[in-house]
Each structure stands twice: as structure tokens, then as C-alpha cells.
């Protein structure tokens, strides 16, 4: 499996993007743990290369996520409470601020990413913690929207985090997940598990799926998928 992933990397990375793609690939390498992911992102953030490597010409996740939230919340955005999960250095927070959102919290396990995001001055609160099946220090029903852009992948947010994400969203609120489409089959934790779990949570009355949309050029010319759910 690792050899196959490396081969896909070589096939997809053009000369201009090879260094950035390799850096991103390192954060998603097979077998990487959540702790290793957090440490890797801290080192990447501290190198001052992260925002160049994942600039908008290579990575459109924040823009796509922000557009999705704007469709869900066309007005009164300043009062909508949003949790940016896997907030990184604040790309999505900045996009949301520019679109009129004013109550934005960020959550990320990487201290380096949190410190970089703080400098954007768009987050009300920044929480350094993992998004997993463990209960966060956040009250149930706190947010109107929980959004993930780029936080899904090998060693990133696990399938079993979905119930906790739902818990912290208000009834009638939304969960938006923007991720690389190929991770649905190439990440062991997601293959034959993530979408079935999403469906199981729908059948059990936790949420309902509003949309599932495939988008081009999400990240390094790879397709992305945008899931939108509403909490019941």
C-alpha cells in the first residue's frame, strides 16, 4: 500500500509542485499516528513554508468550504457560531471572516498551527486538541456549523469522531466536510467505513445528508468531495 501511494505521488506531482506535494504527502504517509501528524504540522508551520506549499493555487479546500457555508447561511452570518475543525494556520477562518462571519472558533492539535492561526486575528477562541471519539471540553449544541477543510486523511480525523462532531452542533445546525475524494478508498480508516458510518448516523436519526458533491482541482489537481449534513 505504501509503495502504491508513493507511485501515485510520483505520477501526480508535476515539477513545479513536487516539493509542496512531497511535504503534504509526508503529513499523510501510511501508518502515521495522530500525535505524529500534530508534530509534523507544527514543524511545517514553524518552517514558514506551509502557507506557500498549500497556497490557493494548489489547495482550494478553504475556499470551497467557505462557499458551502455561505450557501447554508446566506444572511446574519455575523451571529452564526462556527467551529473550524483542523483549522491549521487559519486559511478557512480568514475566508469566513472576509465573507461576514464573526464568531469563529478554531480547533487543531498542532501548537504551531494554533500560533500561526492566532496571528490572523479572526478567531474568537483557539483550542489545541485532537478531534477524535474523546469528548471535547465544549458544551453540546454550541455551534451552528462545524466545518472540516483538509482535516481528513491518514492519521488525521478518524471515523469515530463523527458522533462527537454532531454532539457539539445545535439541532438544525450543519456539519460540512471537505476532503480529497481518493481518501475515501486509500485511507484504511475510511475505506468501506466512513460513508457507511455517515449513513448509519443518518438512519439512527442523528443527522440527514443534504448533499454530496464531487469538485475538481480540490488539492494538487485531485478531485475533492464536499459532504453537507444537518443535525436532527
N, C-alpha and C positions, 0 to 999 in steps of 0.2 A: 504493500500500500504506500509506504514512504517513497519507494522508487517511482511509483506511478505519479505521485504528487509532484515529485521533483521534475519528472518528464513533462508534466503539464505546465509547470513553471517555465521550463526552457522553451516550450512551444509558444507560450502566450506572451512572454516578455520580449518586447522589441528593444533595440539597442538603447534608445533614449530612456526607457523606463526600467531597464534591468536592475539598477541599483535600488530604486524605490520598491520595485516588485519583490526583490530579494529580502529587503528589510521587512516588508509586510508579511511575506511568506514565513519569516522567522518567528513572527508572533502567532502563527497558525500551524506550526510544524506538528507533525503527528506525535502524539504522546505528551505534549506539553501540558503541564499542570496549571491550575488557576493561579497558584502562587507565582509560578514561573512567568505566566503571562503578565501579571501585575508588575513584576520586577523588570521584565523586558520593556514594557511600555514606559516605565519610569526612566530607564536608561535612554530610550529613544527620545522621550520628551526633553531630557537634560542635554541631549546632543544638539538641540535646536534644528534637527533635520526633519522632525515629524511633520510639521505643517508644510514643508516643501515636498516631502515624499508623498503625502496624501492631500495635496492641494486639489482644488476643484476640477482641474483638467484631468486628474487621474481618478478621483474619488467623489462621486456625486451623492453619496448617502445622505449627508445633512440637508442638501438642497431638496432632495426627493421627500425626505421625512417632513421638512418644514412645509412643503407644498401640500402634503397629505393632511397635516394639522390645520392648515388654512382652509381646506375644503370642509373639514369637520367642524371648524369653529370660524365661520365667516365674519362674525361680529363679536363685540365685547371680549376681545382677546386679552385685554389688559387684566381682566379679573379671573381668567382661566388658570388654574394651578396645573403646572406641567412638571413631570419628573423626567429628566433626560438621563436614561439609564445607559451606562458606559459612555459617559459624557466626554471622555478624552480631554483634549485641550480646549474644548468649548466651541467647536465648529458649529454644531447644531444650535447651541444656546445663542450664539451670535445671529444665526439665520432667523431664529424665532424672535429675538429682540427687534430685529430690523422689520419684522412683519407685525409688530404691535403687541407681542406677548410680553408681560411684565412680571409675572410670578413664576419664575423658572428655577427649579432646583436641579442640581446635578449629582449623580452618584457614579463613582468609579473606584475600583480597588487600588489604583496606582497613585501613590502620593505625588509623583512627578507630574502626572496628568492633572491632578487636582490643583496643584500650584500654578500650572500654566493656565488652566481654565479660570482661576481666580483673577488673573490679570485682565480678562476680558470685561470684567465688571458688569456682567449681565445676569449672574446667578444670585438669587436670594439666599440660598443655602447650598453648600457643597458637602457631600457626605462621602467619606472614604470607606467603602465597604464593598464586599462581593455581593453580586446578585445571584442567589442560589436558592435552595429549598429552606434555608435558615431564615427565621423571622427577623426582619429588619426593625430597627428602632423607629418605626414610622407607624402612626395610627392607621387602622383600617379606614378605607374610604377617604383618604386625604386628597387624592389628585383627580382632576378632571381628565387628564390624559397621562399615560405612561408611554414613553416612546423609546425605542431602541433603534439606533442607526449605526451599524457596524459592530455591534456588540455580540453578534452571534458568530461562532466559529470554534475550531478545535481549542479546547481548554478555556473557552470563554463562558458565556451564559449557558448553563445546562438546561435540558428539557424540564427537569423537575423544578425549575424556578418559576414556571408559568403560574401555578396557584398563588405564589407569593406576590407576583406582579398584579394579579387580579385582585388580591386582598386589599392592596393599598389604593386601588382606584374606586371612585364613587360609583354607585349604581347609576347606570345610564352613561357613565364615562367610557373612555376609549383606551384601547391598547393598540399601538402601532409598532410593527416590527419590520424593519427594512434590512435585508441581508442579501448576501450573494446566493443566487439560485443553486449553484452547484454544491453548496454546503449541505443542502438537503439530502444529498446522496453520498458525498465524500467525507462528511464528518460522522464518525462512528456513533456518537451520542444522538445524532439527528436522523440517521438513515432508518427508515421504517419506524420511527418513533415520534419525531417532532409533530408532523402533521396528524398522525393518528391520535396523539395526545390532545392536540388542538381540537380535533373532532370529539374526542371523549369528553372534554370540558364543555363543549357545546351541548352534547347530548344530556349531560348532567345538569344543565341549566346555569352554568357559571358565566357564560358569555355566548354571544352569537357572532358568526363571521359576517362582516359587512362586505369585504372584498378580498380578493387575492389577485394581484396584478403583477405580471412579468414586465420588467422595464429593461431597455438596452443600455449599454455603457454605464452600468452602475459603478463598477470598480475595475480599473485597468482593462476596459473594454469587455469585461464579463457582464453577463446579464444579472439583474437583481430581481428580487421578489418583494413585494410590499403586502403585508398582511394587515388588515384592519379589523378589529373586534370591538364589540360593545358589551360592556359588563351588564348583566341582567340583575 
